Amino acid sequence: MSPSGIPQRNVEEHSYQFHYRIEIFYTIIDLHLEELKGCFNETNIELLMSMAYLSPCDGFCAFDQFQLVKLAQL
């Protein structure tokens, strides 16, 4: 009970940070991702992912000869 004698309800209040992070920011990110998905077809995505295997970062740790053969076939 509150000091005035009125029972208080257990109402969960969201902070401004929660509101901006969850309700707005994540919603906008989801909308952008859906838009990007529409811009690339399956072949384009496979081509981009296969090219990532040629990255010299970390000493070609992502190198995969089978994926590079698929890249050559495309």
mmCIF file of the N, C-alpha and C atoms, coordinates in Angstrom:
data_MODEL
# 
_entry.id   MODEL 
# 
loop_
_atom_site.group_PDB 
_atom_site.id 
_atom_site.type_symbol 
_atom_site.label_atom_id 
_atom_site.label_alt_id 
_atom_site.label_comp_id 
_atom_site.label_asym_id 
_atom_site.label_entity_id 
_atom_site.label_seq_id 
_atom_site.pdbx_PDB_ins_code 
_atom_site.Cartn_x 
_atom_site.Cartn_y 
_atom_site.Cartn_z 
_atom_site.occupancy 
_atom_site.B_iso_or_equiv 
_atom_site.pdbx_formal_charge 
_atom_site.auth_seq_id 
_atom_site.auth_comp_id 
_atom_site.auth_asym_id 
_atom_site.auth_atom_id 
_atom_site.pdbx_PDB_model_num 
ATOM 1   N N  . MET A 1 1  ? 0.838  -1.183  0.000   1.00 0.00 ? 1  MET A N  1 
ATOM 2   C CA . MET A 1 1  ? 0.000  0.000   0.000   1.00 0.00 ? 1  MET A CA 1 
ATOM 3   C C  . MET A 1 1  ? 0.880  1.243   0.000   1.00 0.00 ? 1  MET A C  1 
ATOM 4   N N  . SER A 1 2  ? 0.386  2.259   -0.633  1.00 0.00 ? 2  SER A N  1 
ATOM 5   C CA . SER A 1 2  ? 1.110  3.527   -0.675  1.00 0.00 ? 2  SER A CA 1 
ATOM 6   C C  . SER A 1 2  ? 0.866  4.282   0.623   1.00 0.00 ? 2  SER A C  1 
ATOM 7   N N  . PRO A 1 3  ? 1.618  5.363   0.862   1.00 0.00 ? 3  PRO A N  1 
ATOM 8   C CA . PRO A 1 3  ? 1.420  6.153   2.083   1.00 0.00 ? 3  PRO A CA 1 
ATOM 9   C C  . PRO A 1 3  ? -0.004 6.701   2.204   1.00 0.00 ? 3  PRO A C  1 
ATOM 10  N N  . SER A 1 4  ? -0.707 6.882   1.091   1.00 0.00 ? 4  SER A N  1 
ATOM 11  C CA . SER A 1 4  ? -2.065 7.420   1.166   1.00 0.00 ? 4  SER A CA 1 
ATOM 12  C C  . SER A 1 4  ? -3.096 6.333   1.450   1.00 0.00 ? 4  SER A C  1 
ATOM 13  N N  . GLY A 1 5  ? -2.657 5.078   1.547   1.00 0.00 ? 5  GLY A N  1 
ATOM 14  C CA . GLY A 1 5  ? -3.568 3.992   1.854   1.00 0.00 ? 5  GLY A CA 1 
ATOM 15  C C  . GLY A 1 5  ? -4.193 3.344   0.631   1.00 0.00 ? 5  GLY A C  1 
ATOM 16  N N  . ILE A 1 6  ? -3.829 3.797   -0.565  1.00 0.00 ? 6  ILE A N  1 
ATOM 17  C CA . ILE A 1 6  ? -4.379 3.227   -1.803  1.00 0.00 ? 6  ILE A CA 1 
ATOM 18  C C  . ILE A 1 6  ? -3.434 2.133   -2.279  1.00 0.00 ? 6  ILE A C  1 
ATOM 19  N N  . PRO A 1 7  ? -3.973 0.937   -2.567  1.00 0.00 ? 7  PRO A N  1 
ATOM 20  C CA . PRO A 1 7  ? -3.098 -0.135  -3.053  1.00 0.00 ? 7  PRO A CA 1 
ATOM 21  C C  . PRO A 1 7  ? -2.485 0.221   -4.405  1.00 0.00 ? 7  PRO A C  1 
ATOM 22  N N  . GLN A 1 8  ? -1.220 -0.115  -4.560  1.00 0.00 ? 8  GLN A N  1 
ATOM 23  C CA . GLN A 1 8  ? -0.535 0.163   -5.824  1.00 0.00 ? 8  GLN A CA 1 
ATOM 24  C C  . GLN A 1 8  ? -0.550 -1.084  -6.687  1.00 0.00 ? 8  GLN A C  1 
ATOM 25  N N  . ARG A 1 9  ? -0.714 -0.871  -7.982  1.00 0.00 ? 9  ARG A N  1 
ATOM 26  C CA . ARG A 1 9  ? -0.658 -1.983  -8.926  1.00 0.00 ? 9  ARG A CA 1 
ATOM 27  C C  . ARG A 1 9  ? 0.793  -2.224  -9.311  1.00 0.00 ? 9  ARG A C  1 
ATOM 28  N N  . ASN A 1 10 ? 1.097  -3.440  -9.629  1.00 0.00 ? 10 ASN A N  1 
ATOM 29  C CA . ASN A 1 10 ? 2.436  -3.777  -10.117 1.00 0.00 ? 10 ASN A CA 1 
ATOM 30  C C  . ASN A 1 10 ? 2.497  -3.504  -11.612 1.00 0.00 ? 10 ASN A C  1 
ATOM 31  N N  . VAL A 1 11 ? 2.796  -2.290  -11.959 1.00 0.00 ? 11 VAL A N  1 
ATOM 32  C CA . VAL A 1 11 ? 2.881  -1.875  -13.352 1.00 0.00 ? 11 VAL A CA 1 
ATOM 33  C C  . VAL A 1 11 ? 4.346  -1.737  -13.701 1.00 0.00 ? 11 VAL A C  1 
ATOM 34  N N  . GLU A 1 12 ? 4.767  -2.477  -14.708 1.00 0.00 ? 12 GLU A N  1 
ATOM 35  C CA . GLU A 1 12 ? 6.167  -2.404  -15.132 1.00 0.00 ? 12 GLU A CA 1 
ATOM 36  C C  . GLU A 1 12 ? 6.328  -1.225  -16.072 1.00 0.00 ? 12 GLU A C  1 
ATOM 37  N N  . GLU A 1 13 ? 7.185  -0.314  -15.705 1.00 0.00 ? 13 GLU A N  1 
ATOM 38  C CA . GLU A 1 13 ? 7.420  0.851   -16.531 1.00 0.00 ? 13 GLU A CA 1 
ATOM 39  C C  . GLU A 1 13 ? 8.700  0.648   -17.321 1.00 0.00 ? 13 GLU A C  1 
ATOM 40  N N  . HIS A 1 14 ? 8.640  0.996   -18.602 1.00 0.00 ? 14 HIS A N  1 
ATOM 41  C CA . HIS A 1 14 ? 9.810  0.882   -19.465 1.00 0.00 ? 14 HIS A CA 1 
ATOM 42  C C  . HIS A 1 14 ? 10.563 2.206   -19.453 1.00 0.00 ? 14 HIS A C  1 
ATOM 43  N N  . SER A 1 15 ? 11.857 2.121   -19.444 1.00 0.00 ? 15 SER A N  1 
ATOM 44  C CA . SER A 1 15 ? 12.669 3.326   -19.475 1.00 0.00 ? 15 SER A CA 1 
ATOM 45  C C  . SER A 1 15 ? 12.742 3.862   -20.907 1.00 0.00 ? 15 SER A C  1 
ATOM 46  N N  . TYR A 1 16 ? 13.203 5.079   -21.019 1.00 0.00 ? 16 TYR A N  1 
ATOM 47  C CA . TYR A 1 16 ? 13.382 5.655   -22.349 1.00 0.00 ? 16 TYR A CA 1 
ATOM 48  C C  . TYR A 1 16 ? 14.393 4.851   -23.155 1.00 0.00 ? 16 TYR A C  1 
ATOM 49  N N  . GLN A 1 17 ? 15.424 4.370   -22.478 1.00 0.00 ? 17 GLN A N  1 
ATOM 50  C CA . GLN A 1 17 ? 16.441 3.564   -23.158 1.00 0.00 ? 17 GLN A CA 1 
ATOM 51  C C  . GLN A 1 17 ? 15.804 2.308   -23.739 1.00 0.00 ? 17 GLN A C  1 
ATOM 52  N N  . PHE A 1 18 ? 14.981 1.633   -22.987 1.00 0.00 ? 18 PHE A N  1 
ATOM 53  C CA . PHE A 1 18 ? 14.294 0.445   -23.487 1.00 0.00 ? 18 PHE A CA 1 
ATOM 54  C C  . PHE A 1 18 ? 13.436 0.808   -24.693 1.00 0.00 ? 18 PHE A C  1 
ATOM 55  N N  . HIS A 1 19 ? 12.696 1.879   -24.586 1.00 0.00 ? 19 HIS A N  1 
ATOM 56  C CA . HIS A 1 19 ? 11.811 2.301   -25.670 1.00 0.00 ? 19 HIS A CA 1 
ATOM 57  C C  . HIS A 1 19 ? 12.591 2.555   -26.950 1.00 0.00 ? 19 HIS A C  1 
ATOM 58  N N  . TYR A 1 20 ? 13.662 3.323   -26.867 1.00 0.00 ? 20 TYR A N  1 
ATOM 59  C CA . TYR A 1 20 ? 14.408 3.656   -28.072 1.00 0.00 ? 20 TYR A CA 1 
ATOM 60  C C  . TYR A 1 20 ? 15.198 2.476   -28.604 1.00 0.00 ? 20 TYR A C  1 
ATOM 61  N N  . ARG A 1 21 ? 15.724 1.647   -27.735 1.00 0.00 ? 21 ARG A N  1 
ATOM 62  C CA . ARG A 1 21 ? 16.530 0.521   -28.185 1.00 0.00 ? 21 ARG A CA 1 
ATOM 63  C C  . ARG A 1 21 ? 15.657 -0.587  -28.771 1.00 0.00 ? 21 ARG A C  1 
ATOM 64  N N  . ILE A 1 22 ? 14.666 -0.999  -28.075 1.00 0.00 ? 22 ILE A N  1 
ATOM 65  C CA . ILE A 1 22 ? 13.866 -2.149  -28.475 1.00 0.00 ? 22 ILE A CA 1 
ATOM 66  C C  . ILE A 1 22 ? 12.781 -1.774  -29.461 1.00 0.00 ? 22 ILE A C  1 
ATOM 67  N N  . GLU A 1 23 ? 11.951 -0.860  -29.066 1.00 0.00 ? 23 GLU A N  1 
ATOM 68  C CA . GLU A 1 23 ? 10.769 -0.589  -29.864 1.00 0.00 ? 23 GLU A CA 1 
ATOM 69  C C  . GLU A 1 23 ? 11.054 0.192   -31.137 1.00 0.00 ? 23 GLU A C  1 
ATOM 70  N N  . ILE A 1 24 ? 12.040 1.034   -31.147 1.00 0.00 ? 24 ILE A N  1 
ATOM 71  C CA . ILE A 1 24 ? 12.311 1.841   -32.334 1.00 0.00 ? 24 ILE A CA 1 
ATOM 72  C C  . ILE A 1 24 ? 13.520 1.311   -33.099 1.00 0.00 ? 24 ILE A C  1 
ATOM 73  N N  . PHE A 1 25 ? 14.668 1.213   -32.445 1.00 0.00 ? 25 PHE A N  1 
ATOM 74  C CA . PHE A 1 25 ? 15.904 0.843   -33.133 1.00 0.00 ? 25 PHE A CA 1 
ATOM 75  C C  . PHE A 1 25 ? 15.801 -0.538  -33.772 1.00 0.00 ? 25 PHE A C  1 
ATOM 76  N N  . TYR A 1 26 ? 15.379 -1.534  -33.009 1.00 0.00 ? 26 TYR A N  1 
ATOM 77  C CA . TYR A 1 26 ? 15.297 -2.882  -33.555 1.00 0.00 ? 26 TYR A CA 1 
ATOM 78  C C  . TYR A 1 26 ? 14.247 -2.985  -34.646 1.00 0.00 ? 26 TYR A C  1 
ATOM 79  N N  . THR A 1 27 ? 13.177 -2.246  -34.542 1.00 0.00 ? 27 THR A N  1 
ATOM 80  C CA . THR A 1 27 ? 12.153 -2.243  -35.587 1.00 0.00 ? 27 THR A CA 1 
ATOM 81  C C  . THR A 1 27 ? 12.712 -1.682  -36.889 1.00 0.00 ? 27 THR A C  1 
ATOM 82  N N  . ILE A 1 28 ? 13.478 -0.620  -36.792 1.00 0.00 ? 28 ILE A N  1 
ATOM 83  C CA . ILE A 1 28 ? 14.074 -0.016  -37.984 1.00 0.00 ? 28 ILE A CA 1 
ATOM 84  C C  . ILE A 1 28 ? 15.111 -0.947  -38.602 1.00 0.00 ? 28 ILE A C  1 
ATOM 85  N N  . ILE A 1 29 ? 15.923 -1.600  -37.776 1.00 0.00 ? 29 ILE A N  1 
ATOM 86  C CA . ILE A 1 29 ? 16.910 -2.560  -38.289 1.00 0.00 ? 29 ILE A CA 1 
ATOM 87  C C  . ILE A 1 29 ? 16.209 -3.695  -39.023 1.00 0.00 ? 29 ILE A C  1 
ATOM 88  N N  . ASP A 1 30 ? 15.120 -4.206  -38.464 1.00 0.00 ? 30 ASP A N  1 
ATOM 89  C CA . ASP A 1 30 ? 14.370 -5.276  -39.123 1.00 0.00 ? 30 ASP A CA 1 
ATOM 90  C C  . ASP A 1 30 ? 13.809 -4.826  -40.468 1.00 0.00 ? 30 ASP A C  1 
ATOM 91  N N  . LEU A 1 31 ? 13.319 -3.613  -40.538 1.00 0.00 ? 31 LEU A N  1 
ATOM 92  C CA . LEU A 1 31 ? 12.794 -3.093  -41.805 1.00 0.00 ? 31 LEU A CA 1 
ATOM 93  C C  . LEU A 1 31 ? 13.895 -2.979  -42.855 1.00 0.00 ? 31 LEU A C  1 
ATOM 94  N N  . HIS A 1 32 ? 15.069 -2.511  -42.450 1.00 0.00 ? 32 HIS A N  1 
ATOM 95  C CA . HIS A 1 32 ? 16.189 -2.397  -43.384 1.00 0.00 ? 32 HIS A CA 1 
ATOM 96  C C  . HIS A 1 32 ? 16.654 -3.769  -43.866 1.00 0.00 ? 32 HIS A C  1 
ATOM 97  N N  . LEU A 1 33 ? 16.695 -4.741  -42.974 1.00 0.00 ? 33 LEU A N  1 
ATOM 98  C CA . LEU A 1 33 ? 17.105 -6.089  -43.372 1.00 0.00 ? 33 LEU A CA 1 
ATOM 99  C C  . LEU A 1 33 ? 16.126 -6.701  -44.359 1.00 0.00 ? 33 LEU A C  1 
ATOM 100 N N  . GLU A 1 34 ? 14.849 -6.495  -44.155 1.00 0.00 ? 34 GLU A N  1 
ATOM 101 C CA . GLU A 1 34 ? 13.848 -7.009  -45.088 1.00 0.00 ? 34 GLU A CA 1 
ATOM 102 C C  . GLU A 1 34 ? 14.003 -6.354  -46.456 1.00 0.00 ? 34 GLU A C  1 
ATOM 103 N N  . GLU A 1 35 ? 14.316 -5.064  -46.477 1.00 0.00 ? 35 GLU A N  1 
ATOM 104 C CA . GLU A 1 35 ? 14.517 -4.362  -47.736 1.00 0.00 ? 35 GLU A CA 1 
ATOM 105 C C  . GLU A 1 35 ? 15.755 -4.888  -48.462 1.00 0.00 ? 35 GLU A C  1 
ATOM 106 N N  . LEU A 1 36 ? 16.831 -5.142  -47.710 1.00 0.00 ? 36 LEU A N  1 
ATOM 107 C CA . LEU A 1 36 ? 18.045 -5.687  -48.313 1.00 0.00 ? 36 LEU A CA 1 
ATOM 108 C C  . LEU A 1 36 ? 17.831 -7.090  -48.853 1.00 0.00 ? 36 LEU A C  1 
ATOM 109 N N  . LYS A 1 37 ? 17.028 -7.897  -48.169 1.00 0.00 ? 37 LYS A N  1 
ATOM 110 C CA . LYS A 1 37 ? 16.750 -9.247  -48.652 1.00 0.00 ? 37 LYS A CA 1 
ATOM 111 C C  . LYS A 1 37 ? 16.098 -9.211  -50.024 1.00 0.00 ? 37 LYS A C  1 
ATOM 112 N N  . GLY A 1 38 ? 15.269 -8.196  -50.274 1.00 0.00 ? 38 GLY A N  1 
ATOM 113 C CA . GLY A 1 38 ? 14.607 -8.066  -51.561 1.00 0.00 ? 38 GLY A CA 1 
ATOM 114 C C  . GLY A 1 38 ? 15.536 -7.629  -52.679 1.00 0.00 ? 38 GLY A C  1 
ATOM 115 N N  . CYS A 1 39 ? 16.687 -7.077  -52.342 1.00 0.00 ? 39 CYS A N  1 
ATOM 116 C CA . CYS A 1 39 ? 17.621 -6.576  -53.351 1.00 0.00 ? 39 CYS A CA 1 
ATOM 117 C C  . CYS A 1 39 ? 18.537 -7.654  -53.906 1.00 0.00 ? 39 CYS A C  1 
ATOM 118 N N  . PHE A 1 40 ? 18.720 -8.737  -53.189 1.00 0.00 ? 40 PHE A N  1 
ATOM 119 C CA . PHE A 1 40 ? 19.658 -9.771  -53.592 1.00 0.00 ? 40 PHE A CA 1 
ATOM 120 C C  . PHE A 1 40 ? 18.929 -11.092 -53.771 1.00 0.00 ? 40 PHE A C  1 
ATOM 121 N N  . ASN A 1 41 ? 19.180 -11.724 -54.910 1.00 0.00 ? 41 ASN A N  1 
ATOM 122 C CA . ASN A 1 41 ? 18.605 -13.054 -55.094 1.00 0.00 ? 41 ASN A CA 1 
ATOM 123 C C  . ASN A 1 41 ? 19.590 -14.098 -54.569 1.00 0.00 ? 41 ASN A C  1 
ATOM 124 N N  . GLU A 1 42 ? 19.203 -15.349 -54.621 1.00 0.00 ? 42 GLU A N  1 
ATOM 125 C CA . GLU A 1 42 ? 20.000 -16.437 -54.038 1.00 0.00 ? 42 GLU A CA 1 
ATOM 126 C C  . GLU A 1 42 ? 21.387 -16.536 -54.682 1.00 0.00 ? 42 GLU A C  1 
ATOM 127 N N  . THR A 1 43 ? 21.464 -16.335 -55.988 1.00 0.00 ? 43 THR A N  1 
ATOM 128 C CA . THR A 1 43 ? 22.748 -16.434 -56.682 1.00 0.00 ? 43 THR A CA 1 
ATOM 129 C C  . THR A 1 43 ? 23.692 -15.320 -56.251 1.00 0.00 ? 43 THR A C  1 
ATOM 130 N N  . ASN A 1 44 ? 23.172 -14.113 -56.118 1.00 0.00 ? 44 ASN A N  1 
ATOM 131 C CA . ASN A 1 44 ? 24.014 -12.995 -55.677 1.00 0.00 ? 44 ASN A CA 1 
ATOM 132 C C  . ASN A 1 44 ? 24.550 -13.225 -54.271 1.00 0.00 ? 44 ASN A C  1 
ATOM 133 N N  . ILE A 1 45 ? 23.713 -13.735 -53.393 1.00 0.00 ? 45 ILE A N  1 
ATOM 134 C CA . ILE A 1 45 ? 24.143 -13.991 -52.022 1.00 0.00 ? 45 ILE A CA 1 
ATOM 135 C C  . ILE A 1 45 ? 25.221 -15.064 -51.998 1.00 0.00 ? 45 ILE A C  1 
ATOM 136 N N  . GLU A 1 46 ? 25.037 -16.119 -52.779 1.00 0.00 ? 46 GLU A N  1 
ATOM 137 C CA . GLU A 1 46 ? 26.033 -17.189 -52.825 1.00 0.00 ? 46 GLU A CA 1 
ATOM 138 C C  . GLU A 1 46 ? 27.353 -16.675 -53.405 1.00 0.00 ? 46 GLU A C  1 
ATOM 139 N N  . LEU A 1 47 ? 27.267 -15.817 -54.405 1.00 0.00 ? 47 LEU A N  1 
ATOM 140 C CA . LEU A 1 47 ? 28.469 -15.231 -55.001 1.00 0.00 ? 47 LEU A CA 1 
ATOM 141 C C  . LEU A 1 47 ? 29.226 -14.386 -53.980 1.00 0.00 ? 47 LEU A C  1 
ATOM 142 N N  . LEU A 1 48 ? 28.523 -13.550 -53.241 1.00 0.00 ? 48 LEU A N  1 
ATOM 143 C CA . LEU A 1 48 ? 29.173 -12.707 -52.235 1.00 0.00 ? 48 LEU A CA 1 
ATOM 144 C C  . LEU A 1 48 ? 29.787 -13.531 -51.108 1.00 0.00 ? 48 LEU A C  1 
ATOM 145 N N  . MET A 1 49 ? 29.078 -14.560 -50.688 1.00 0.00 ? 49 MET A N  1 
ATOM 146 C CA . MET A 1 49 ? 29.611 -15.399 -49.608 1.00 0.00 ? 49 MET A CA 1 
ATOM 147 C C  . MET A 1 49 ? 30.830 -16.180 -50.083 1.00 0.00 ? 49 MET A C  1 
ATOM 148 N N  . SER A 1 50 ? 30.819 -16.633 -51.333 1.00 0.00 ? 50 SER A N  1 
ATOM 149 C CA . SER A 1 50 ? 31.971 -17.366 -51.861 1.00 0.00 ? 50 SER A CA 1 
ATOM 150 C C  . SER A 1 50 ? 33.183 -16.461 -51.998 1.00 0.00 ? 50 SER A C  1 
ATOM 151 N N  . MET A 1 51 ? 32.958 -15.197 -52.338 1.00 0.00 ? 51 MET A N  1 
ATOM 152 C CA . MET A 1 51 ? 34.078 -14.262 -52.459 1.00 0.00 ? 51 MET A CA 1 
ATOM 153 C C  . MET A 1 51 ? 34.714 -13.987 -51.103 1.00 0.00 ? 51 MET A C  1 
ATOM 154 N N  . ALA A 1 52 ? 33.953 -14.140 -50.030 1.00 0.00 ? 52 ALA A N  1 
ATOM 155 C CA . ALA A 1 52 ? 34.496 -13.918 -48.684 1.00 0.00 ? 52 ALA A CA 1 
ATOM 156 C C  . ALA A 1 52 ? 35.578 -14.941 -48.357 1.00 0.00 ? 52 ALA A C  1 
ATOM 157 N N  . TYR A 1 53 ? 35.548 -16.103 -49.012 1.00 0.00 ? 53 TYR A N  1 
ATOM 158 C CA . TYR A 1 53 ? 36.575 -17.125 -48.771 1.00 0.00 ? 53 TYR A CA 1 
ATOM 159 C C  . TYR A 1 53 ? 37.936 -16.700 -49.312 1.00 0.00 ? 53 TYR A C  1 
ATOM 160 N N  . LEU A 1 54 ? 37.956 -15.666 -50.157 1.00 0.00 ? 54 LEU A N  1 
ATOM 161 C CA . LEU A 1 54 ? 39.221 -15.170 -50.712 1.00 0.00 ? 54 LEU A CA 1 
ATOM 162 C C  . LEU A 1 54 ? 39.829 -14.049 -49.874 1.00 0.00 ? 54 LEU A C  1 
ATOM 163 N N  . SER A 1 55 ? 39.210 -13.716 -48.765 1.00 0.00 ? 55 SER A N  1 
ATOM 164 C CA . SER A 1 55 ? 39.691 -12.625 -47.923 1.00 0.00 ? 55 SER A CA 1 
ATOM 165 C C  . SER A 1 55 ? 41.023 -13.002 -47.265 1.00 0.00 ? 55 SER A C  1 
ATOM 166 N N  . PRO A 1 56 ? 42.019 -12.118 -47.363 1.00 0.00 ? 56 PRO A N  1 
ATOM 167 C CA . PRO A 1 56 ? 43.321 -12.408 -46.751 1.00 0.00 ? 56 PRO A CA 1 
ATOM 168 C C  . PRO A 1 56 ? 43.346 -12.167 -45.239 1.00 0.00 ? 56 PRO A C  1 
ATOM 169 N N  . CYS A 1 57 ? 42.251 -11.721 -44.669 1.00 0.00 ? 57 CYS A N  1 
ATOM 170 C CA . CYS A 1 57 ? 42.209 -11.479 -43.221 1.00 0.00 ? 57 CYS A CA 1 
ATOM 171 C C  . CYS A 1 57 ? 42.481 -12.770 -42.463 1.00 0.00 ? 57 CYS A C  1 
ATOM 172 N N  . ASP A 1 58 ? 43.269 -12.674 -41.443 1.00 0.00 ? 58 ASP A N  1 
ATOM 173 C CA . ASP A 1 58 ? 43.614 -13.812 -40.585 1.00 0.00 ? 58 ASP A CA 1 
ATOM 174 C C  . ASP A 1 58 ? 44.238 -14.960 -41.368 1.00 0.00 ? 58 ASP A C  1 
ATOM 175 N N  . GLY A 1 59 ? 45.053 -14.625 -42.345 1.00 0.00 ? 59 GLY A N  1 
ATOM 176 C CA . GLY A 1 59 ? 45.798 -15.649 -43.083 1.00 0.00 ? 59 GLY A CA 1 
ATOM 177 C C  . GLY A 1 59 ? 44.912 -16.619 -43.849 1.00 0.00 ? 59 GLY A C  1 
ATOM 178 N N  . PHE A 1 60 ? 43.879 -16.108 -44.496 1.00 0.00 ? 60 PHE A N  1 
ATOM 179 C CA . PHE A 1 60 ? 42.956 -16.928 -45.290 1.00 0.00 ? 60 PHE A CA 1 
ATOM 180 C C  . PHE A 1 60 ? 42.328 -18.042 -44.451 1.00 0.00 ? 60 PHE A C  1 
ATOM 181 N N  . CYS A 1 61 ? 41.970 -17.745 -43.204 1.00 0.00 ? 61 CYS A N  1 
ATOM 182 C CA . CYS A 1 61 ? 41.401 -18.771 -42.330 1.00 0.00 ? 61 CYS A CA 1 
ATOM 183 C C  . CYS A 1 61 ? 40.059 -19.285 -42.843 1.00 0.00 ? 61 CYS A C  1 
ATOM 184 N N  . ALA A 1 62 ? 39.360 -18.487 -43.662 1.00 0.00 ? 62 ALA A N  1 
ATOM 185 C CA . ALA A 1 62 ? 38.064 -18.912 -44.187 1.00 0.00 ? 62 ALA A CA 1 
ATOM 186 C C  . ALA A 1 62 ? 38.198 -19.668 -45.505 1.00 0.00 ? 62 ALA A C  1 
ATOM 187 N N  . PHE A 1 63 ? 39.416 -19.942 -45.942 1.00 0.00 ? 63 PHE A N  1 
ATOM 188 C CA . PHE A 1 63 ? 39.641 -20.597 -47.236 1.00 0.00 ? 63 PHE A CA 1 
ATOM 189 C C  . PHE A 1 63 ? 38.965 -21.966 -47.263 1.00 0.00 ? 63 PHE A C  1 
ATOM 190 N N  . ASP A 1 64 ? 38.180 -22.193 -48.311 1.00 0.00 ? 64 ASP A N  1 
ATOM 191 C CA . ASP A 1 64 ? 37.487 -23.471 -48.493 1.00 0.00 ? 64 ASP A CA 1 
ATOM 192 C C  . ASP A 1 64 ? 37.487 -23.768 -49.989 1.00 0.00 ? 64 ASP A C  1 
ATOM 193 N N  . GLN A 1 65 ? 38.225 -24.783 -50.380 1.00 0.00 ? 65 GLN A N  1 
ATOM 194 C CA . GLN A 1 65 ? 38.394 -25.053 -51.807 1.00 0.00 ? 65 GLN A CA 1 
ATOM 195 C C  . GLN A 1 65 ? 37.076 -25.453 -52.470 1.00 0.00 ? 65 GLN A C  1 
ATOM 196 N N  . PHE A 1 66 ? 36.186 -26.117 -51.762 1.00 0.00 ? 66 PHE A N  1 
ATOM 197 C CA . PHE A 1 66 ? 34.919 -26.523 -52.361 1.00 0.00 ? 66 PHE A CA 1 
ATOM 198 C C  . PHE A 1 66 ? 34.029 -25.311 -52.657 1.00 0.00 ? 66 PHE A C  1 
ATOM 199 N N  . GLN A 1 67 ? 34.059 -24.334 -51.773 1.00 0.00 ? 67 GLN A N  1 
ATOM 200 C CA . GLN A 1 67 ? 33.298 -23.107 -52.016 1.00 0.00 ? 67 GLN A CA 1 
ATOM 201 C C  . GLN A 1 67 ? 33.900 -22.314 -53.169 1.00 0.00 ? 67 GLN A C  1 
ATOM 202 N N  . LEU A 1 68 ? 35.220 -22.358 -53.314 1.00 0.00 ? 68 LEU A N  1 
ATOM 203 C CA . LEU A 1 68 ? 35.862 -21.656 -54.423 1.00 0.00 ? 68 LEU A CA 1 
ATOM 204 C C  . LEU A 1 68 ? 35.563 -22.322 -55.761 1.00 0.00 ? 68 LEU A C  1 
ATOM 205 N N  . VAL A 1 69 ? 35.393 -23.622 -55.758 1.00 0.00 ? 69 VAL A N  1 
ATOM 206 C CA . VAL A 1 69 ? 34.985 -24.318 -56.984 1.00 0.00 ? 69 VAL A CA 1 
ATOM 207 C C  . VAL A 1 69 ? 33.573 -23.866 -57.368 1.00 0.00 ? 69 VAL A C  1 
ATOM 208 N N  . LYS A 1 70 ? 32.686 -23.727 -56.382 1.00 0.00 ? 70 LYS A N  1 
ATOM 209 C CA . LYS A 1 70 ? 31.341 -23.230 -56.658 1.00 0.00 ? 70 LYS A CA 1 
ATOM 210 C C  . LYS A 1 70 ? 31.393 -21.808 -57.190 1.00 0.00 ? 70 LYS A C  1 
ATOM 211 N N  . LEU A 1 71 ? 32.332 -20.990 -56.665 1.00 0.00 ? 71 LEU A N  1 
ATOM 212 C CA . LEU A 1 71 ? 32.498 -19.626 -57.146 1.00 0.00 ? 71 LEU A CA 1 
ATOM 213 C C  . LEU A 1 71 ? 32.920 -19.633 -58.609 1.00 0.00 ? 71 LEU A C  1 
ATOM 214 N N  . ALA A 1 72 ? 33.834 -20.513 -58.962 1.00 0.00 ? 72 ALA A N  1 
ATOM 215 C CA . ALA A 1 72 ? 34.289 -20.597 -60.353 1.00 0.00 ? 72 ALA A CA 1 
ATOM 216 C C  . ALA A 1 72 ? 33.162 -21.037 -61.280 1.00 0.00 ? 72 ALA A C  1 
ATOM 217 N N  . GLN A 1 73 ? 32.290 -21.906 -60.799 1.00 0.00 ? 73 GLN A N  1 
ATOM 218 C CA . GLN A 1 73 ? 31.164 -22.349 -61.608 1.00 0.00 ? 73 GLN A CA 1 
ATOM 219 C C  . GLN A 1 73 ? 30.144 -21.253 -61.845 1.00 0.00 ? 73 GLN A C  1 
ATOM 220 N N  . LEU A 1 74 ? 30.015 -20.347 -60.894 1.00 0.00 ? 74 LEU A N  1 
ATOM 221 C CA . LEU A 1 74 ? 29.081 -19.229 -61.070 1.00 0.00 ? 74 LEU A CA 1 
ATOM 222 C C  . LEU A 1 74 ? 29.596 -18.281 -62.127 1.00 0.00 ? 74 LEU A C  1 
# 
